[in-house]
Amino acid sequence: MTVSLVAVFVPILLDGGPGRPAVPRIFHDDHRAIVISLVVSLTTTPMMCALLLRTERGRPHGRLYLASEAVFEAVLNFYRRTLTIALRHPRSVMLTLAAVLGLNFYLYAVVPKGFVPQQDTDC
């Protein structure tokens, strides 16, 4: 994500040819903040996680942990079952994909695209 943000801001920073207004100073500051965020996320964040997140071997877990773990296991088991079914029936999955894509194109053509109605009553 950081690389894509930098890629967006670099052309803005390099722009400023003849006849074009000067680039606002805020873009320079945003670019620096993004680069600093990239450096922090790649260097100090892993170190802080290693320091702050300790192993929990031998510790009893609380009710919130046990409840969230049960929900996680239920979601994981549901995913396993549905993935197994999808892998057993690849043609059905591809037909469903084609139907959903077709429905998307149809809805794109039918649904209005503007925020303002075509016939504004000027109320």
N, C-alpha and C positions, 0 to 999 in steps of 0.2 A: 504494500500500500504506500509506503514511504517513497519507493522508487517511482511509482506512478504520479504521486504528488510533485516530486521533484521534476519529472518529465513535463508536467503541466506548467510549472513555474519557470523553467529554463527559457522557453521561447518568449515569455513575457519579459524576462530580465534582459534578453538579448535584443528585443525589439526596441526601436527608437530611431528608425531611419529618418531621412529628410522628410519634413512636412508632417511628421507624427509628433504628438505631444510626448513629453518626457514621462517615463514610467513612474507612477506614484511610489513614494518611499515605502509604503506599507507592503508592497510586494517583495521588496528586498528583505524586510524584517520577517515576513512569513516564510520566505525561502530559507533563511538562516534557522528559524525555529524548527522547520521540518528536518533539516540536516542534523541539528543538535538532537532532536528526538530520535532520529535513526541511530546516531552514535550511542546514545544512552540505552536504547532498547537492545542494541547488539552487544554492549559491553557490561554495563553495571546491572541491568535487570537479571541476567542469569546468576550473577554473583549474589545479589540480594535474595533471590529465590532459594539458592543453596543455603544461605545463612538462615533465612526465616522459616523455611519449610523443613521441619524435622520429620524423621520417620516415626510412625506410630505403632511400631511393633510392641506388643505386650500391653498396650493401653486399652482400657475398656472404652467403647464408643457410646456416645449419648443417643438419646431418642431421635433427634433431628438427623444425625448421621445414619442411623439404622433405617429411618423412614425414607430418606433420600436414596439410600443404597437399594432398598426394595423397589422404589420407583425406577431407578436406573436399570436394575435387573429385569424388570417387567418390560421396559422399552427395548432393551437389548434382546430379550427372548422374542418379542414381537418382530423386531427387525430380522432376526435369524429365520423365523418362520416365513415371513413374506419374501425374503431373499431366496430361500430355498424354493418356494413356489415359483418365483419369477425365473429362476435359473432352469427349472424343469419345463417351463412353457415360454420359450423365447419368442415364438411367433405371436402369441397373444400379447406379450409385452410390446412388441414392435407395432402390432395393429393398434393397441391402445395409444402408443406414442403418436402414430399417424393421425388417429382420431382427435387427440388433444391438439395437435398442431393445426389440423383443419379447423377445429372449433375456434382456436385463437385467431386464425386468419378471418374467419367468418365474423367473429365478434369485433375485430378491428374494423371491418368494413361497415358493420351495422351501428355500433355504438358511436354517439356524437363525440367529436374530439375537442370542441371548444368549450370554454367556461361560460361564454356569453351566448345566449340563444341566437339563432339566425334572425328571428324577427323580434327585435327589441321594442317593447311597448313604450319606452321612454317615460316611465312612471316617476 
